[in-house]
Amino acid sequence: KLESYADQVAGAINNGNLLKQVEEQRSSIEGLAEITRMATTTDNLDEILDQIFGYVYRRFGIASGVVLLPDSEVNNLICYKAFSLEDMDKLDLWDSFEYAKGMRLEIGDAGGTLARTFLRGKPFYVANAARLSGTSQDYPGAEKDREILSNLKYRGYFALPMHANGEPVALLVFTAYTEAFKLTPRDREELKTLADQLAGIIRSRQLASSLAQQTEQVQREKADSQVLANLSRQANEGSDITSILKEMAAYADSECGVKRLGLWLLDQETGHVRLHSVLHSGEIVDLNDAPEEIRALPAGKKGGSVVSVVERNRKMFLPYIKDSFLNESPIDKKIHQYFEFDWLLHLPLNMEGSVLGVINFVGQTGHRPGVRDRLLLERMTAQVAGAIQSKQLLAEVRDERADSEALAEVARRANEEPSISEIIEVAVKYSSEKCGADTLGLVMLKPDRKSLSLEAVVRSGRRDDPKNLPEILHNPPLKPETGSLYHAFTHGKSIYFPRISPSMQRRLSDIDRAIHEYLGFDWCMDVPVVVHGQVLGVLAFAGPERDKLTARQKSFLERLTAQVAGAIHGKRLLDQVEEEKNTARRLQKETEGLNLLLKRIAPIEDLDEIMDHVLEYLSETYNISLYSLYSVDHEAQVMTLCPFASPKASRRKIVDILKKIQYPLVKGPMELSLLPIIAAPNIHISRILV
């Protein structure tokens, strides 16, 4: 009977246990069903997780946990959500809770036990974490485990890797703080089932989110392509750089958080990087408000990060602006003060390996550009680089056309056979328009090729009379001591002084110093006037203070001088021809007068009368007022003045003196003493012809 009674009791107990298991399974199924229903009615993962955490707390008494999701590159596990229903103040868990919300584990050995659990896909249960202190601490990832244990302060934990279709999706970690974990194998199995269900939910939400992100990305790429196409179209249509930058800045502001944009262009002549434009929230900013120091950045380290990007042809991205960066370069500090930014991105304007300049994008802390944003900015920068290069090439073509038209005008005016001063005035007009020269002087080599002569000077549109120049500038010798003019003549190459500094003035030659003091200029360029390979003179351009002449401007002055050289040479040839004509006419006139004189004196026998006719002819033809005739005594080897029968009163005194003088007859050059003539009172002799 007792055995039968015991069997009945055992059966009742077993039925009770079965009923309890059935009730627990029913409750678990209802909980899972509720979670499933919640998952089908909402896309909000946070709400689903809150539902799951509430169910776990009611079903198993688990009050804390954390969900870790891998990042997009699957390199790290990052906390997605941390929950705790514990008494945070009583257990002093606020710091632990903050640590849990900021958890980041490297996927691999360095991430510790939790990271390895995620990779293996098998649950890991630690009922009492105090036992870990007695285990070996030299395994891979032990440092991370100690950090987690010291910060979370848990008594035990249960790590559940969540997989969907064989792929790791997330890691769910339940923790206990008040006492060690007491989870039965059935509890752990049920929690694993829950984790698998949660994995499917998370995976479906990830796929939905990924699809939404892909859709959004497609839309953004479509918008990006449209903007890039607009920039390309504007560049091809020849729109100005400002309009292209405004569209670029507006889109960069809305999509990438770029609040300010600066365009810097490289000056190929000086090597400086000059600030071209600044845009704030898509609008052009007046550059007059920018500090003078950042408008033209010098080459080298002094130019700061912008020049460094140009010289290295490499982009620069600083997500945070540190004091060390600002203290390293005063220029960068000035740029930071003017642009006011928390991050910066410098992108070089690169075209076929040649750097045209830099576009710098800056913004505030609220929106730092990610990889996708930076790639977009790089693509837009490439479009702007092409537009800038096209504009620069177009500007070069326009400048070249303008230079050619100016030189053609000079050639046309030169063909009109103007005077040299008029030719110089035309040269001044175009050199002033193109290069800012307001002074021009023409220095020619004299026929003896030993000295120079200043033929023409034009200052501020007015001609200066070369006679008014300082005495030292009248016919300076062609010697090294003459200075820059000598070097321009002898080497046949242009000499350019971009600035006449005080120290340079002290080193000038006397001739150069006199020219500088008389004309008063800040820069000058001496260009040789070369015709058929021979230097005929120098055309000197000068003007007030300005930036250095560019290579194009110097080339223009040299081409202008070449045009003027032909005109000057032609003018000199014409002058020589005219002079030869005048000489021929004078000789013809003198010959005719001499023939008439011979006809008049032929029948005259009186020497005084003949001499009167001769003196009259000499006076009319050569303006000679006195004539002396000497006879030669070869035996005595002397010359004696022949007396006139009736010398005129105007000649009587000088003749009386000359009668007393006898000159020795010697071979070769002879010096005549004029002392007696000079001593004679009331007699002035302007010239003597022997």
C-alpha positions as CSV (number, residue, x, y, z in Angstrom):
1,K,0.0,0.0,0.0
2,L,2.8,2.3,0.9
3,E,4.6,1.6,-2.3
4,S,1.3,2.2,-4.2
5,Y,0.8,5.4,-2.3
6,A,4.4,6.5,-3.1
7,D,3.8,5.7,-6.7
8,Q,0.7,7.9,-6.7
9,V,2.5,10.7,-4.9
10,A,5.4,10.4,-7.4
11,G,2.9,10.6,-10.3
12,A,1.2,13.6,-8.8
13,I,4.6,15.3,-8.3
14,N,5.6,14.4,-11.9
15,N,2.2,15.7,-13.1
16,G,2.8,18.9,-11.2
17,N,6.2,19.3,-12.6
18,L,4.9,18.6,-16.1
19,L,2.1,21.1,-15.5
20,K,4.7,23.7,-14.3
21,Q,6.9,23.0,-17.3
22,V,3.9,23.3,-19.6
23,E,2.9,26.6,-17.8
24,E,6.5,27.9,-18.2
25,Q,6.6,26.9,-21.8
26,R,3.2,28.4,-22.4
27,S,4.4,31.7,-20.7
28,S,7.6,31.6,-22.8
29,I,5.6,30.9,-26.0
30,E,3.3,33.8,-25.2
31,G,6.2,36.1,-24.5
32,L,7.9,35.1,-27.7
33,A,4.6,35.5,-29.6
34,E,4.2,38.9,-28.1
35,I,7.8,39.8,-29.2
36,T,7.1,38.4,-32.7
37,R,3.8,40.4,-32.9
38,M,5.7,43.5,-31.8
39,A,8.4,42.9,-34.4
40,T,5.7,42.6,-37.2
41,T,3.9,45.8,-36.2
42,T,6.9,48.2,-35.8
43,D,10.2,49.0,-37.5
44,N,11.6,50.6,-34.4
45,L,14.4,48.3,-33.1
46,D,14.6,50.2,-29.8
47,E,10.9,49.4,-29.0
48,I,11.5,45.7,-29.8
49,L,14.5,45.6,-27.6
50,D,12.6,47.3,-24.8
51,Q,9.9,44.6,-25.1
52,I,12.5,41.8,-25.0
53,F,14.4,43.3,-22.0
54,G,11.1,43.6,-20.1
55,Y,10.2,40.0,-20.9
56,V,13.6,38.8,-19.8
57,Y,13.3,40.7,-16.6
58,R,9.9,39.2,-15.8
59,R,10.8,35.7,-17.0
60,F,14.3,35.3,-15.7
61,G,14.9,38.2,-13.3
62,I,17.7,39.5,-15.5
63,A,17.8,43.3,-14.9
64,S,20.8,44.5,-17.0
65,G,22.3,43.9,-20.4
66,V,23.9,45.4,-23.5
67,V,23.5,44.8,-27.3
68,L,26.6,45.2,-29.4
69,L,26.5,45.5,-33.2
70,P,29.4,45.3,-35.6
71,D,30.3,48.5,-37.6
72,S,30.0,48.8,-41.3
73,E,33.5,47.5,-41.9
74,V,33.0,44.6,-39.3
75,N,36.1,45.7,-37.5
76,N,34.6,46.7,-34.2
77,L,31.6,45.8,-31.9
78,I,29.9,49.0,-30.9
79,C,27.2,49.3,-28.2
80,Y,23.8,49.8,-29.7
81,K,21.7,49.8,-26.6
82,A,22.3,49.3,-22.9
83,F,19.5,48.6,-20.4
84,S,19.3,48.3,-16.6
85,L,16.4,48.0,-14.2
86,E,18.7,47.8,-11.2
87,D,18.8,50.4,-8.4
88,M,21.5,52.5,-9.9
89,D,22.0,54.7,-6.9
90,K,22.1,51.9,-4.4
91,L,24.5,49.8,-6.4
92,D,26.5,52.9,-7.6
93,L,26.2,51.8,-11.3
94,W,25.9,55.1,-13.1
95,D,29.6,55.1,-14.2
96,S,29.3,51.4,-15.2
97,F,26.1,52.2,-17.2
98,E,27.9,55.1,-19.0
99,Y,30.8,52.8,-19.8
100,A,28.4,50.1,-21.2
101,K,26.8,52.7,-23.5
102,G,30.2,53.7,-24.9
103,M,31.6,50.1,-25.2
104,R,33.7,49.5,-28.3
105,L,35.4,46.1,-28.8
106,E,37.9,45.3,-31.6
107,I,36.7,42.1,-33.4
108,G,39.6,39.8,-32.7
109,D,41.9,38.7,-29.9
110,A,42.4,42.2,-28.8
111,G,38.7,42.5,-28.1
112,G,38.9,39.9,-25.4
113,T,36.4,37.1,-24.5
114,L,33.3,38.9,-25.7
115,A,34.8,39.5,-29.2
116,R,35.9,35.9,-29.5
117,T,32.4,34.7,-28.4
118,F,30.9,36.8,-31.2
119,L,33.3,35.3,-33.8
120,R,32.8,31.6,-32.6
121,G,29.0,31.8,-32.5
122,K,28.7,29.9,-29.2
123,P,27.2,31.2,-25.9
124,F,29.6,31.9,-23.0
125,Y,28.2,31.7,-19.5
126,V,30.0,32.9,-16.4
127,A,27.9,32.4,-13.3
128,N,30.4,33.9,-10.9
129,A,32.9,36.5,-12.2
130,A,34.8,36.3,-8.9
131,R,36.2,33.0,-10.0
132,L,37.9,34.7,-12.9
133,S,40.4,36.4,-10.6
134,G,42.0,33.0,-9.9
135,T,42.5,32.1,-13.6
136,S,45.5,32.8,-15.7
137,Q,45.6,36.4,-16.9
138,D,48.1,36.1,-19.8
139,Y,45.7,35.0,-22.6
140,P,45.1,37.2,-25.6
141,G,42.6,39.9,-24.8
142,A,43.1,39.6,-21.0
143,E,43.8,43.3,-20.8
144,K,40.4,44.1,-22.3
145,D,38.6,41.6,-20.1
146,R,40.1,43.2,-17.0
147,E,39.1,46.7,-18.2
148,I,35.5,45.5,-18.8
149,L,35.3,43.7,-15.4
150,S,36.6,46.7,-13.5
151,N,34.3,49.1,-15.2
152,L,31.0,47.1,-15.4
153,K,31.5,45.5,-11.9
154,Y,29.2,42.6,-12.8
155,R,28.9,39.5,-10.6
156,G,28.2,37.3,-13.7
157,Y,27.3,37.4,-17.3
158,F,25.8,35.4,-20.1
159,A,27.1,36.3,-23.7
160,L,24.9,35.2,-26.5
161,P,26.2,35.6,-30.1
162,M,23.3,36.2,-32.5
163,H,23.6,34.6,-36.0
164,A,21.3,34.7,-38.9
165,N,21.8,32.4,-41.9
166,G,25.2,31.5,-40.5
167,E,26.4,35.1,-40.3
168,P,27.2,36.9,-37.1
169,V,24.7,39.7,-36.5
170,A,25.1,41.0,-33.0
171,L,26.2,40.1,-29.4
172,L,23.7,40.1,-26.5
173,V,25.2,40.2,-23.1
174,F,23.1,39.8,-19.9
175,T,24.7,40.8,-16.6
176,A,24.0,40.2,-12.9
177,Y,25.0,42.7,-10.2
178,T,23.2,41.8,-7.0
179,E,24.3,38.1,-6.9
180,A,25.8,35.5,-9.1
181,F,23.9,34.2,-12.1
182,K,21.7,31.2,-11.5
183,L,20.5,30.2,-14.9
184,T,19.6,26.6,-15.5
185,P,20.5,24.9,-18.8
186,R,16.8,25.2,-19.8
187,D,16.9,29.0,-19.0
188,R,20.1,29.3,-21.1
189,E,18.5,27.4,-23.9
190,E,15.4,29.5,-23.8
191,L,17.5,32.7,-23.8
192,K,19.5,31.3,-26.8
193,T,16.2,30.8,-28.6
194,L,15.2,34.3,-27.8
195,A,18.6,35.5,-29.0
196,D,18.2,33.7,-32.3
197,Q,14.7,35.2,-32.7
198,L,16.2,38.6,-32.0
199,A,19.0,38.0,-34.5
200,G,16.4,37.5,-37.2
201,I,14.6,40.7,-36.2
202,I,17.9,42.6,-36.2
203,R,18.9,41.1,-39.5
204,S,15.6,42.0,-41.1
205,R,15.9,45.5,-39.7
206,Q,19.5,45.8,-41.0
207,L,18.4,44.6,-44.4
208,A,15.5,47.1,-44.4
209,S,17.8,49.8,-43.2
210,S,20.4,48.9,-45.7
211,L,17.8,49.0,-48.5
212,A,16.7,52.4,-47.3
213,Q,20.3,53.6,-47.1
214,Q,21.0,52.2,-50.6
215,T,17.8,54.0,-51.9
216,E,18.9,57.2,-50.1
217,Q,22.5,56.7,-51.5
218,V,21.1,56.3,-55.0
219,Q,19.1,59.5,-54.6
220,R,22.1,61.3,-53.2
221,E,24.4,60.0,-56.0
222,K,21.8,61.1,-58.5
223,A,21.8,64.6,-56.9
224,D,25.6,64.5,-56.8
225,S,25.8,63.6,-60.4
226,Q,23.4,66.4,-61.3
227,V,25.5,68.9,-59.5
228,L,28.7,67.6,-61.1
229,A,27.0,67.8,-64.5
230,N,25.9,71.4,-63.8
231,L,29.5,72.3,-62.8
232,S,30.8,70.6,-65.9
233,R,28.2,72.4,-68.1
234,Q,29.0,75.8,-66.7
235,A,32.7,75.1,-67.2
236,N,32.2,74.1,-70.8
237,E,29.9,77.2,-71.4
238,G,32.6,79.5,-70.2
239,S,30.8,80.6,-67.0
240,D,32.8,82.7,-64.6
241,I,34.5,81.0,-61.7
242,T,32.4,82.9,-59.2
243,S,29.1,81.4,-60.4
244,I,30.7,77.9,-60.5
245,L,32.0,78.3,-56.9
246,K,28.6,79.6,-55.7
247,E,26.8,76.5,-56.9
248,M,29.5,74.3,-55.5
249,A,29.5,76.0,-52.1
250,A,25.7,75.9,-51.8
251,Y,25.6,72.1,-52.4
252,A,28.7,71.5,-50.2
253,D,26.9,73.4,-47.4
254,S,23.6,71.4,-47.6
255,E,25.2,68.0,-48.1
256,C,28.6,68.1,-46.4
257,G,28.3,70.8,-43.7
258,V,30.8,73.1,-45.4
259,K,30.2,76.6,-43.9
260,R,33.1,78.4,-45.6
261,L,35.0,77.8,-48.8
262,G,38.2,79.4,-49.9
263,L,39.8,79.3,-53.4
264,W,43.6,79.8,-53.5
265,L,45.4,80.0,-56.9
266,L,49.1,79.5,-57.5
267,D,51.0,82.4,-59.1
268,Q,53.3,80.6,-61.4
269,E,55.6,83.7,-61.7
270,T,56.2,84.4,-58.0
271,G,55.4,81.1,-56.5
272,H,52.9,82.8,-54.1
273,V,49.5,81.3,-53.4
274,R,46.9,84.0,-53.7
275,L,43.4,84.1,-52.1
276,H,41.0,84.3,-55.1
277,S,37.5,83.9,-53.5
278,V,35.9,83.2,-50.2
279,L,32.3,82.0,-49.8
280,H,30.3,81.8,-46.6
281,S,27.1,79.7,-46.7
282,G,27.2,79.8,-50.5
283,E,27.6,83.6,-50.7
284,I,30.6,85.6,-51.9
285,V,32.5,87.4,-49.2
286,D,34.4,90.7,-49.7
287,L,38.1,89.9,-49.6
288,N,38.9,93.4,-48.2
289,D,37.8,92.0,-44.9
290,A,40.4,89.3,-45.0
291,P,43.7,89.8,-43.2
292,E,46.5,91.1,-45.5
293,E,48.7,88.2,-44.4
294,I,46.5,85.5,-45.9
295,R,45.8,87.2,-49.3
296,A,49.2,86.2,-50.7
297,L,50.9,83.2,-49.0
298,P,54.7,82.9,-49.6
299,A,56.3,79.7,-50.8
300,G,57.8,77.3,-48.3
301,K,57.1,76.6,-44.7
302,K,56.1,80.1,-44.0
303,G,53.0,79.7,-46.2
304,G,51.4,77.2,-43.8
305,S,49.2,74.2,-44.6
306,V,47.8,75.7,-47.8
307,V,51.2,76.1,-49.5
308,S,52.2,72.7,-48.2
309,V,49.3,71.1,-50.0
310,V,50.3,72.9,-53.2
311,E,54.0,71.9,-53.0
312,R,53.3,68.2,-52.0
313,N,50.2,67.9,-54.2
314,R,48.4,66.0,-51.5
315,K,45.1,66.6,-49.8
316,M,44.9,67.3,-46.0
317,F,42.0,66.5,-43.7
318,L,41.9,67.6,-40.1
319,P,38.8,66.4,-38.3
320,Y,39.9,68.3,-35.2
321,I,41.9,71.5,-35.0
322,K,44.5,71.2,-32.3
323,D,46.5,74.0,-30.7
324,S,49.7,72.4,-31.8
325,F,48.6,72.8,-35.4
326,L,47.8,76.5,-35.0
327,N,50.9,77.3,-33.0
328,E,53.2,75.7,-35.7
329,S,52.2,78.3,-38.3
330,P,51.2,82.0,-37.8
331,I,49.5,81.9,-41.2
332,D,47.3,78.9,-40.3
333,K,46.4,80.7,-37.1
334,K,45.4,83.8,-39.1
335,I,43.3,81.6,-41.5
336,H,41.6,79.9,-38.5
337,Q,40.8,83.2,-36.9
338,Y,39.3,84.5,-40.2
339,F,37.4,81.3,-41.3
340,E,36.3,80.2,-37.8
341,F,36.2,76.4,-38.2
342,D,36.5,73.2,-36.2
343,W,37.6,71.0,-39.0
344,L,39.3,71.6,-42.4
345,L,39.8,69.8,-45.7
346,H,42.4,71.1,-48.2
347,L,42.1,69.7,-51.7
348,P,44.7,70.5,-54.4
349,L,43.4,71.7,-57.8
350,N,45.2,69.1,-59.9
351,M,45.2,69.1,-63.7
352,E,47.4,66.6,-65.5
353,G,49.9,66.5,-62.7
354,S,50.1,70.3,-62.4
355,V,48.8,72.0,-59.3
356,L,46.7,75.2,-60.0
357,G,45.9,76.0,-56.4
358,V,43.8,74.8,-53.4
359,I,40.2,74.7,-52.3
360,N,39.8,74.6,-48.6
361,F,36.5,73.5,-47.0
362,V,35.8,74.2,-43.4
363,G,32.9,73.7,-41.0
364,Q,31.7,73.4,-37.4
365,T,31.6,70.5,-35.0
366,G,28.0,69.6,-35.8
367,H,28.8,68.1,-39.2
368,R,32.2,66.6,-40.0
369,P,32.4,65.1,-43.5
370,G,32.6,61.4,-43.7
371,V,34.3,59.4,-46.4
372,R,31.4,59.8,-48.8
373,D,31.3,63.6,-48.3
374,R,35.0,63.9,-48.8
375,L,34.9,61.9,-52.1
376,L,32.1,64.2,-53.3
377,L,34.1,67.3,-52.5
378,E,37.1,65.8,-54.3
379,R,34.9,65.2,-57.4
380,M,33.6,68.7,-57.3
381,T,37.1,70.1,-56.9
382,A,38.2,68.2,-60.0
383,Q,35.4,69.8,-62.0
384,V,36.4,73.3,-60.7
385,A,40.1,72.6,-61.5
386,G,39.1,71.9,-65.1
387,A,37.1,75.1,-65.2
388,I,39.9,77.2,-63.7
389,Q,42.4,75.7,-66.2
390,S,40.0,76.5,-69.1
391,K,39.6,80.1,-67.8
392,Q,43.4,80.5,-67.4
393,L,44.0,79.2,-70.9
394,L,41.3,81.5,-72.3
395,A,42.7,84.5,-70.4
396,E,46.2,83.7,-71.8
397,V,44.7,83.6,-75.3
398,R,42.9,86.9,-74.8
399,D,46.1,88.5,-73.4
400,E,48.1,87.2,-76.3
401,R,45.6,88.6,-78.7
402,A,45.6,92.0,-76.9
403,D,49.4,92.0,-77.0
404,S,49.5,91.1,-80.7
405,E,47.0,93.9,-81.5
406,A,49.1,96.4,-79.5
407,L,52.3,95.4,-81.3
408,A,50.5,95.6,-84.6
409,E,49.4,99.1,-83.8
410,V,53.0,100.0,-82.9
411,A,54.2,98.6,-86.2
412,R,51.5,100.5,-88.1
413,R,52.5,103.7,-86.5
414,A,56.1,103.1,-87.1
415,N,55.5,102.6,-90.8
416,E,54.0,106.1,-90.9
417,E,57.6,107.4,-90.6
418,P,57.1,109.4,-87.4
419,S,59.9,111.0,-85.4
420,I,61.8,109.0,-82.8
421,S,60.0,110.9,-80.0
422,E,56.6,110.0,-81.5
423,I,57.7,106.3,-81.7
424,I,58.6,106.5,-78.0
425,E,55.3,108.0,-77.1
426,V,53.5,105.1,-78.8
427,A,55.7,102.6,-76.9
428,V,54.9,104.4,-73.6
429,K,51.2,104.2,-74.2
430,Y,51.1,100.4,-74.6
431,S,53.8,99.7,-72.0
432,S,51.8,101.7,-69.5
433,E,48.6,99.8,-70.3
434,K,50.2,96.4,-70.1
435,C,53.0,96.8,-67.5
436,G,52.3,100.1,-65.6
437,A,55.4,101.9,-67.0
438,D,55.1,105.7,-67.0
439,T,58.6,106.5,-68.0
440,L,60.6,105.5,-71.1
441,G,64.0,106.6,-72.3
442,L,65.9,105.8,-75.5
443,V,69.7,105.6,-75.3
444,M,71.6,105.2,-78.5
445,L,75.2,104.3,-79.3
446,K,77.1,107.1,-80.9
447,P,78.9,106.5,-84.2
448,D,82.2,106.3,-82.5
449,R,80.8,103.4,-80.5
450,K,82.6,104.7,-77.4
451,S,79.9,106.8,-75.9
452,L,76.1,107.0,-75.5
453,S,73.6,109.6,-76.2
454,L,70.1,110.0,-74.7
455,E,67.9,110.6,-77.7
456,A,64.4,110.8,-76.1
457,V,62.7,110.8,-72.7
458,V,59.0,110.6,-72.1
459,R,57.6,110.9,-68.5
460,S,53.9,110.6,-67.7
461,G,53.0,111.4,-71.3
462,R,55.3,114.5,-71.6
463,R,58.5,114.7,-73.5
464,D,61.6,115.9,-71.7
465,D,64.3,117.8,-73.5
466,P,67.5,115.7,-73.2
467,K,69.4,119.0,-72.8
468,N,67.9,119.4,-69.4
469,L,69.5,116.2,-68.1
470,P,72.2,116.4,-65.5
471,E,75.7,117.1,-67.0
472,I,76.8,113.6,-66.0
473,L,74.2,112.1,-68.4
474,H,75.4,114.0,-71.4
475,N,77.2,111.5,-73.6
476,P,78.2,109.0,-70.9
477,P,81.1,106.7,-71.9
478,L,80.4,103.1,-72.9
479,K,82.5,101.6,-70.0
480,P,81.8,99.2,-67.1
481,E,81.6,102.2,-64.8
482,T,78.5,103.4,-66.6
483,G,76.5,100.6,-65.0
484,S,73.4,98.8,-66.2
485,L,73.4,100.5,-69.6
486,Y,76.9,99.2,-70.3
487,H,75.8,95.6,-69.5
488,A,72.7,95.9,-71.6
489,F,74.8,97.0,-74.5
490,T,77.6,94.6,-74.2
491,H,75.6,91.5,-73.4
492,G,72.6,92.2,-75.6
493,K,70.2,91.0,-72.9
494,S,67.5,92.6,-70.9
495,I,68.2,93.7,-67.3
496,Y,65.3,93.9,-64.9
497,F,65.3,95.6,-61.5
498,P,61.9,94.8,-59.8
499,R,62.6,97.2,-57.0
500,I,65.2,99.9,-56.3
501,S,65.8,99.5,-52.6
502,P,67.8,101.9,-50.5
503,S,70.6,99.3,-50.2
504,M,70.6,98.9,-53.9
505,Q,70.8,102.6,-54.4
506,R,74.0,102.7,-52.5
507,R,75.5,100.1,-54.9
508,L,74.4,102.0,-58.1
509,S,77.0,103.5,-60.4
510,D,77.2,107.2,-60.6
511,I,75.4,107.2,-64.0
512,D,72.6,104.8,-62.7
513,R,72.2,106.9,-59.6
514,A,71.9,110.1,-61.6
515,I,69.3,108.5,-63.8
516,H,67.3,107.3,-60.8
517,E,67.4,110.6,-59.0
518,Y,66.4,112.5,-62.1
519,L,63.5,110.3,-63.3
520,G,62.4,109.0,-59.8
521,F,61.2,105.4,-60.5
522,D,60.8,102.3,-58.3
523,W,61.5,99.7,-60.9
524,C,63.1,99.6,-64.3
525,M,63.9,97.3,-67.2
526,D,66.6,98.0,-69.8
527,V,65.9,96.2,-73.1
528,P,68.5,96.3,-75.9
529,V,67.5,97.7,-79.3
530,V,68.9,95.1,-81.6
531,V,68.8,95.2,-85.4
532,H,70.4,92.5,-87.6
533,G,72.2,91.1,-84.5
534,Q,73.8,94.5,-83.6
535,V,72.9,96.5,-80.5
536,L,72.1,100.0,-81.5
537,G,70.7,101.3,-78.3
538,V,68.7,100.6,-75.1
539,L,65.0,101.2,-74.5
540,A,64.6,101.8,-70.7
541,F,61.1,101.3,-69.2
542,A,60.4,102.4,-65.6
543,G,57.5,103.1,-63.4
544,P,56.1,103.5,-59.8
545,E,56.0,100.7,-57.2
546,R,54.2,97.6,-58.3
547,D,54.4,93.8,-58.1
548,K,57.1,92.0,-60.1
549,L,56.5,91.9,-63.8
550,T,55.3,88.6,-65.0
551,A,57.2,86.6,-67.7
552,R,54.4,87.6,-70.1
553,Q,54.8,91.3,-69.3
554,K,58.6,91.2,-69.7
555,S,58.2,89.3,-72.9
556,F,55.8,92.0,-74.1
557,L,58.3,94.8,-73.4
558,E,60.9,92.9,-75.3
559,R,58.6,92.3,-78.3
560,L,57.6,96.0,-78.1
561,T,61.3,97.0,-78.2
562,A,61.8,94.7,-81.2
563,Q,59.0,96.6,-83.0
564,V,60.4,100.0,-82.0
565,A,64.0,98.9,-82.9
566,G,62.9,98.4,-86.6
567,A,61.2,101.8,-86.6
568,I,64.2,103.5,-85.0
569,H,66.6,101.8,-87.4
570,G,64.4,102.9,-90.3
571,K,64.2,106.4,-89.0
572,R,68.0,106.6,-88.7
573,L,68.5,105.3,-92.2
574,L,66.1,108.0,-93.5
575,D,67.9,110.6,-91.5
576,Q,71.2,109.5,-93.0
577,V,69.8,109.6,-96.5
578,E,68.4,113.0,-95.9
579,E,71.7,114.2,-94.5
580,E,73.6,112.8,-97.5
581,K,71.1,114.6,-99.8
582,N,71.7,117.9,-97.9
583,T,75.4,117.4,-98.1
584,A,75.2,116.8,-101.9
585,R,73.1,119.9,-102.3
586,R,75.5,122.0,-100.3
587,L,78.5,120.7,-102.2
588,Q,76.7,121.4,-105.5
589,K,75.9,124.9,-104.3
590,E,79.5,125.5,-103.1
591,T,80.8,124.2,-106.5
592,E,78.5,126.5,-108.4
593,G,79.6,129.5,-106.2
594,L,83.2,128.6,-106.6
595,N,82.9,128.5,-110.4
596,L,81.2,131.9,-110.4
597,L,84.1,133.2,-108.1
598,L,86.7,131.9,-110.5
599,K,85.0,133.6,-113.4
600,R,84.9,136.9,-111.6
601,I,88.5,136.9,-110.5
602,A,90.0,135.4,-113.7
603,P,90.4,138.8,-115.4
604,I,91.5,140.6,-112.2
605,E,95.2,141.2,-111.6
606,D,95.2,143.1,-108.4
607,L,95.7,140.7,-105.5
608,D,93.8,142.9,-103.0
609,E,90.8,143.0,-105.2
610,I,91.0,139.3,-105.7
611,M,91.2,138.8,-102.0
612,D,88.2,141.0,-101.5
613,H,86.2,138.8,-103.8
614,V,87.5,135.7,-102.1
615,L,86.7,137.0,-98.6
616,E,83.2,138.0,-99.8
617,Y,82.7,134.5,-101.1
618,L,84.0,132.9,-97.9
619,S,81.8,135.2,-95.8
620,E,78.7,134.4,-97.8
621,T,79.4,130.7,-98.1
622,Y,81.2,129.7,-94.9
623,N,80.8,132.8,-92.7
624,I,84.5,133.3,-92.7
625,S,85.4,136.9,-92.0
626,L,89.3,136.9,-92.1
627,Y,91.6,135.3,-94.6
628,S,95.4,135.1,-94.5
629,L,97.7,134.2,-97.3
630,Y,101.2,132.9,-96.6
631,S,104.1,132.6,-98.9
632,V,106.5,129.7,-98.5
633,D,110.3,130.3,-98.5
634,H,111.7,126.8,-99.1
635,E,115.3,127.9,-98.7
636,A,114.6,129.6,-95.3
637,Q,112.1,126.9,-94.5
638,V,109.6,129.5,-93.3
639,M,106.1,130.8,-94.1
640,T,105.5,134.6,-94.3
641,L,102.3,136.5,-94.4
642,C,101.8,138.1,-97.8
643,P,100.9,141.8,-97.4
644,F,97.6,143.1,-98.7
645,A,97.7,146.2,-100.8
646,S,94.6,147.7,-99.2
647,P,93.4,145.6,-96.2
648,K,90.0,146.5,-94.9
649,A,89.8,148.3,-91.5
650,S,88.2,145.3,-90.0
651,R,91.3,143.3,-90.8
652,R,94.0,145.9,-90.3
653,K,94.9,145.2,-86.7
654,I,95.1,141.4,-87.0
655,V,97.1,141.7,-90.2
656,D,99.6,144.0,-88.6
657,I,100.2,141.4,-85.9
658,L,100.3,138.5,-88.4
659,K,102.9,140.3,-90.5
660,K,105.3,140.1,-87.7
661,I,105.0,136.3,-87.4
662,Q,107.0,133.8,-89.3
663,Y,106.2,130.1,-88.9
664,P,108.8,127.4,-89.4
665,L,108.0,125.1,-92.3
666,V,108.1,121.5,-90.9
667,K,106.8,118.2,-92.2
668,G,103.8,116.7,-90.5
669,P,101.3,118.3,-88.0
670,M,102.2,121.8,-86.9
671,E,100.9,123.7,-83.9
672,L,100.3,127.4,-84.4
673,S,100.6,129.7,-81.4
674,L,97.6,131.8,-81.0
675,L,98.8,133.8,-78.0
676,P,99.4,137.0,-80.0
677,I,96.0,136.8,-81.6
678,I,94.2,136.2,-78.3
679,A,96.2,139.1,-76.7
680,A,95.1,141.5,-79.4
681,P,92.4,143.8,-78.1
682,N,88.9,144.1,-79.7
683,I,89.4,141.0,-81.9
684,H,87.3,137.9,-81.6
685,I,88.0,134.8,-83.7
686,S,85.3,132.1,-83.7
687,R,87.3,129.6,-85.8
688,I,90.5,129.2,-87.7
689,L,90.9,127.1,-90.8
690,V,94.4,126.3,-91.9
